[in-house]
């Protein structure tokens, strides 16, 4: 039986690294990973691409019958950069993505799996986001992901290559970057945090849950040309999250009950309203489409997902 060919970008990143670990141990798969710069610790099936932009040459990596999983992205722009952030995001997240997709389609790739962002739907809500909602990207990164999605549908129409889009919310796991990593550091240092009265409702996704969904859409026939939202299937408040992190670390979270409105006012006065929204506001995700269409259920609970963040046996 011939091996199924997978091309994975972002293989050295937070999501891509764990995905590579899972795919490499799955039978019947031939995985080629794409890296920026040389990494001696990666195995034989790798391709080095120096720039992930509209000019990149993907010919050494793309081939007929392949499934491309595009997990590479630009998520941050230096604050002191003189270039508009959206311009910088577009170079990699839009131009780079569509360049790869076109070359993959020309080479005969059969499916392109794109890891997008729940930010395409918006930054907060009072009712759970769904795949059919009108997109409302408010930040440059999310806007670049939305533009890439639109471009991918044009490639799909022109070439017939199947496209699958996954929009995850905040992803947590061992050595997670971003906001979750900051929360872990705060709890680990035993700092008192004024977040004991935050009764919001947020959907997160454990790294292994997201990877499981990505693996599911590689071959599932019903995934073709669909958008799926990812999540753990249970929502959690910021206060509950911090207590859960503390419990998983074996350190109590020191939470002071300060009203959310007061915290938001203070953050607004300091020009940090968007940061505060991610901590204080609600963002719920309805994952019923993935369940109904794919038969997918997140394998890990939030409690188990948090435990794995600090379990040395599951640190990768």
N, C-alpha and C positions, 0 to 999 in steps of 0.2 A: 504494500500500500504506500503510495507516494506521500512524502511529508508535506504538510501545509506550511506555506512560506509566510512569515510575518516580518514586516519591517517596522521597527520601533524607534521613534525619535525621542529625544529627552531621556535616554537610558541612564544617564548619571544623575537625574533629578530625583526629587522626593517621590513623585508618583511613578515615574518611569523606572526608577531603580527597583522598587518593589515589584512592579509589573514584570520587569525582566527576570527577576528571581523566580516568580511564579511560572512564567512562560518557559523558562529554561529547563524547568523540572517537569514540564508537561510532555507526555508521550506524543509522538507524531508531529511535532512542530519544529521547523527550522527557523530560528530567530536570527535576524540580522539587526544589530543595534547601531544607531547613528550617534556619534559623539562629536562635540566640539573640542578639538585638540586631542592629542594622543593620551590614552590611558592604558598603561601596561597591565593593570589589574583586570581588564576586560578580556574576554576570550577571543577565540579565533574569528567568529562571525561578527565583525564590526567594520564600519565605514566611518572615516573621519571627514566631516564637513566643517570647514572653518567659519562659514558665515551662513546663517539661516535667514536669508533674505531673498528678494526677487531675482537675484542673479546667480544663486547657488546652482551648481551642477549636480544633479542627483543620479546621473547615469550609472555610477558604480553601485548604487543601492537598489534602484527600482527594477522590477522584473515582472514578467507575465504571471498571472494567477495569484499575485501577492495580496495580502491584507495589510494595509498601512495603518498603524496606530500612531497618530500624531500627538504626542504628549509634550513636545518641546514648545516653549513659549517665552516671551519676554514679559515678566510680571512686575518689574520695577524699573524706574528711571531715576537717575541721580537727581536729588533736589536742586543741585547747583548747575544742572545742565542748562545751557543756553538755548537748547532746542525744545520746541513745544513737545510735551509728553506724548500727545496723541500721534505726532509724527514719528516718534521713536517706536511706539508700540506698533504702529502700522507696518513699519519696515519688516518686522519679524512675524507678527501675529496675523497680518493680512497678506502682504506681498509674499512673504516667505511661505506661508501656508498654501496660498493659491499656486505659487510656482511649483511646490512639491506635488500638489494634487494634479496639476496639468501633466507634469512629467510622469507621474505614476500612471495616470490614465493612458497616456501615449504608450507606455511600456506594457500595458495590459493588466494592470492591477484590477482586482475585482471588487474590492471594498476599501473605503477610506473612513477610518474611525477618528473623529476629531474631538479632543477634550476641550470643551468650551468653558463657560462659567455661568453660574446662576445670576451673576451680575447682568447678564443679557436681559433677564426678566425685570430686574430692579434691585434696589438696595434694602427694601423693607416692604412689609405688607400687613394687612389686617385679615387677609384670607390667603390660604396657601397658594403659591404659584403653581401653575400647570403649563404643560407644553403648548397649549393653544392660546395662552395669553398674549396680548399685544406686547412685543418687546419694549422695554423702557430702560436701556442702558444709560446710566447717569455719569459714569466715570470713564476716563480715557481707555483704561485697560478693557473694561467691559464693552465699550463701543468698538474697540478693535476686534474683539471676539465676535461681536454681532456682524460686523462688516465681513469678517472671514466666513462666517456661516452663510451669508447671502451669496458670497462669491463661490462657495462650494456647491450650492444648489445650481448655479449657472454651469459649473464644470460638469455636474451630474447630468444636467439636461443635454449638454453638448456632446458628452462622451458615453453616457450609459454606465459609467462606474458608480457602484452603489456608495452612498454616503450615510454614515451614522454619526449623530451628534449627541454628546453627553454633556449636560450642564451640572457640575457638582457645586454644592455650597462649600462652606469651610471644610477642608479636609484635615483630619487630625490623625496622628500616628507618631511612632518613635522619631525623634529629631525633627518634628514638624516645624516649618518656618512660619513667619507671619504672626498673626494675632494669637493663634493657639500657643505658639512657642513663647510669646510674651507672657501669657497667662501662667504657663508652667513655671517660668522663671520667677514670677511674682509669688506664687504659692510656695515654691521651693525655698525662697529666701525668708519665708515666714513674715512677709510684709503685711501689715493691716491694710485691707482693701475696702473702700466705701461702696461695696457692691452687694451687701447683704439683703437689700430690699428690692432687687431687680426681678420682677415677676414677668419678664418677657417670655417669648416662645420662639426658639430658633431650631431649625433643622441643621444638623451637621452630618458629615459622612465619615465613618472610619476608613482609613486608608485601605484596609483589606476588603471592606464592603465595596468601595469604588473599584478596586482591582477586580473583584469578582464580577461586577457588572460589565466591565470592559471585556473580560474574558468571555462572558456570555454572548456579547454582541459580535464577536469575531465571526461566528459561523451561523448564528440563529437566522433562519430565513425571514422571519417576521421583523427583524431589526432593519432590514434594507430600507434606506431613504426615510428614516424616522429620527425624531428628536426624543431623548429621554432625560428626565430630571433624576438626579441621584440623591440618596439620603439614607439615613439609618432606619427610617420608618417609625421613629419616635422623637418627639420634640423635647427640648430641655431649656430651662431658663439659664441665664448667665450665673445666677447664684448657685443653682443646682450643678452646673458644669464645674464651677470652682470647687464646690464640696466634693464632687466626684473625682476631680483631679487630685485633691488632697488625700482622699481615701485611697486612690490607686497608688499614690506616692508614699503613703504611710505618714503623711504630715497633715495636721489639721489646717484647713483654710481659715484664716483670720478675717472674717467679714464683718464690716460695720454697716448697719442699716441706714443708709442715706437715701432720701427720696430720689427717684430717677429724674424727676423734673428739675431738681436742684443741680444734679450732676450735668444734665444736658445744658442748662443755662451756663454753668461754669465753663463747659467745653466750648460752647458757642462764643463766649467772650474771649476765649483764647484762640479762636479760629480752628478748633478741633471738632467741629460738629460732626463731620463725616466719620471720624474715628469713633466718636462716642456713639453714633448710630449703630455701628457694628457690635458694640458691647451692650448698649441699653435698649435698642429697638428689637422688634420682632421680624423674623424672616422664616416663614414656613414653606415647606416644599411638599407637594403631593406626588408621591412616587407610584401611584396606583397604575399608571400606564405601563411602567416597566413590569409590574406584577401581572397585569391583565394580558399584555401582548407577549411578553417573554417568559412568563411563569417565574419571574425572578423575585426572590425574597432576600433581604440582607441577611447574611449568615451570622453576623455579630450584633449583639445588643450594644447600646451605648456603654453600659457597665463593662462588658467584655472588651469593647474597643478601647476604652480608657485604660483598662488593666494592661492590655498589650503594649500600651505606650511606655510602660515602666517595667515590663517583664523582660529581664535580660535574655531569656530564651527566644523572645520575639523581636529583639532589636536587630535591625538589618540595615 
